Each structure stands twice: as C-alpha cells, then as structure tokens.
C-alpha cells in the first residue's frame, strides 16, 4: 500500500461539522481562498487545491464529492472563523437588554440589514462592519451574524440608549458633530406643522409635505456610520435620506455637500436630492422620487 493510500480524507460536510461551521460558509471559505470555483452550479477544484490536498472522491450512493486531507482542520484559513465568535441577533438582544424581536428591526433601521421576503440580509454598510450573511441549513432562510466589535459600534450603542430613554447627548454636544459655522449661521427657528424646528423655509416646506403625506420622518438624523454626518431628513420606510441643497454657490457649503455625497455613495444609501427648483414643485417632484424606493405618497 502506497503512502498516498494511507492518507485520510474528509468531506466538506464532515469538515464543517468538526469546525462547527455552516456548510455553505465552508464552501465560501474555500472559494475566497481560491481552492474551488463555481461552474454551472457545481463546485470544482482549482489547481491551487493541490496545496492543501483537495481531491475528488466517489461514493456508491451520492456519487462524486470534494474531499480534503484530514489535517486541513489546522489550516490558518479557519483560524479567524474559529476564534472570532460571531453573534446572532438573539445574543445581541441579550447584550443590549432589548427584546429579541426588536434587535433585527433596530439593525434594519440603522441600515445594517434589510428584511427580505424571508429572513434578513446584510447591507453594504453591514458588510463593512463585519456582518456575515448565513442561511439556515434546513430552511434556507437568510440571517446575519456579527463580530464582537459590533457591541462597541457607536451608532448602535447610541440608538439603543435612545430607545431605552437613556440618551444623554445634549443639543450642544450634538452641535459638535456638525460644522459649527453652519449651525450658528442657520439657526433652527422655522417651526414645521409637526413641531420640528428646521433651518430654512425650504426645509419647512419639505417637512410639512412629508407630514401631510403621512410619511414618518426624522429631521437632522445622524447617519449610522463612523463619519460625523447628519442628513436633512430620514424616512424609516424605505431607509431613504433626503438632502436639500440650498447654498451651492458658497464654496464652504459646496465642499460640505461633496463630502456628504461621498459618504452616501460609500455606503450605498438611498438618497433623494432636492434643490430650489424642486421646492417650488414638491407635489410633482417628491412622489416620483419616493416611488423609486418603493414609497407611495398620496
């Protein structure tokens, strides 16, 4: 018997059970590391697989399957997966002291996940925070797990405190996050119909339009990102942000606008942009822009 014949091989499924990982997650690890490829809905081995002893085995009942040398379990590509314990929504709810039924909606409101027909899927922003898209083996329903670092995410922690009535940020503290010159120059003294105090007549008209259209909205909400950026309006339904650009002729304002657009593009946020011309015709302009994101206004 040759040395090759003495080598023990394990299937990907058996390996996933040993490492306590999802089978689909296992294939994804091999894919990312270049050991397999997806061809015509089938997994195939690459030349690189020779480095770790990947091979094709045959079983009388299941046919051909990919197998790996038994000692692959100690490969470095699994170290991060095994040592960095991922947290599910239920675990997060316990850590933050909120109902497990509210955890995913909170993450969704922040734009970290989005609700599908079934389950939850990670967004571009969620991926940047280490969110990992998974599926339940039996049902295929998607869900998202998170690294421990999510527990220290500033925006998530702030939101949890706000929902629990423990928010301590004052108006003066919040002002530190926005350009001071802008906030001092344009005081929020225009009172909208719903009670919001906004910084211009145009913003008041936008706020009133949203209120009369029965569209829930927040004014000057901080974006759920590390950058200290505030949006003019945020619509929880559709996760849509609205920016009114009213001072584009001023160099400082123009630079501020470009920085905000960079952040919106970076995280792939849903953004509606309005200018002075749009303000004069909100009844025609806003319904069309909202409909792009699935929001119907009557």
JOQUI-V126322 format. One record per residue. N is the residue number from 1. NEAR is the number of other ideal C-beta (glycine too) atoms within 8 Angstrom. Layout:
# JOQUI-V126322
n,near
N,NEAR
N,NEAR
This chain:
# JOQUI-V126322
n,near
1,3
2,5
3,5
4,5
5,6
6,7
7,9
8,6
9,11
10,10
11,11
12,13
13,7
14,8
15,13
16,13
17,7
18,8
19,11
20,6
21,10
22,9
23,10
24,8
25,12
26,13
27,11
28,8
29,12
30,11
31,11
32,6
33,8
34,6
35,12
36,13
37,7
38,8
39,6
40,3
41,3
42,6
43,9
44,8
45,10
46,9
47,4
48,8
49,12
50,7
51,6
52,10
53,11
54,13
55,10
56,8
57,10
58,7
59,8
60,3
61,4
62,4
63,6
64,6
65,11
66,12
67,11
68,14
69,10
70,9
71,5
72,11
73,9
74,5
75,7
76,4
77,8
78,12
79,7
80,7
81,11
82,8
83,6
84,8
85,5
86,8
87,12
88,9
89,12
90,8
91,8
92,14
93,13
94,8
95,8
96,8
97,7
98,11
99,6
100,9
101,5
102,10
103,14
104,10
105,8
106,13
107,15
108,13
109,9
110,10
111,12
112,14
113,13
114,9
115,8
116,8
117,2
118,6
119,9
120,14
121,11
122,11
123,12
124,7
125,13
126,13
127,9
128,7
129,12
130,9
131,14
132,11
133,8
134,11
135,12
136,8
137,6
138,4
139,7
140,6
141,8
142,12
143,11
144,16
145,9
146,13
147,10
148,8
149,8
150,13
151,9
152,6
153,9
154,7
155,11
156,13
157,10
158,11
159,12
160,12
161,10
162,9
163,9
164,8
165,5
166,6
167,7
168,5
169,6
170,6
171,5
172,6
173,7
174,10
175,9
176,7
177,7
178,11
179,7
180,8
181,7
182,10
183,10
184,7
185,6
186,8
187,7
188,8
189,6
190,11
191,7
192,13
193,7
194,7
195,6
196,8
197,8
198,11
199,8
200,10
201,6
202,11
203,14
204,12
205,10
206,16
207,16
208,11
209,11
210,11
211,12
212,7
213,8
214,4
215,11
216,5
217,12
218,7
219,10
220,9
221,9
222,12
223,13
224,10
225,10
226,3
227,6
228,6
229,10
230,10
231,12
232,11
233,13
234,10
235,15
236,9
237,8
238,10
239,12
240,13
241,14
242,15
243,12
244,12
245,9
246,8
247,6
248,9
249,5
250,7
251,5
252,8
253,11
254,10
255,8
256,10
257,11
258,8
259,9
260,10
261,8
262,8
263,13
264,10
265,7
266,7
267,12
268,7
269,11
270,8
271,9
272,12
273,7
274,13
275,10
276,7
277,6
278,10
279,12
280,6
281,8
282,11
283,7
284,7
285,10
286,14
287,10
288,8
289,8
290,15
291,10
292,6
293,10
294,6
295,11
296,7
297,9
298,3
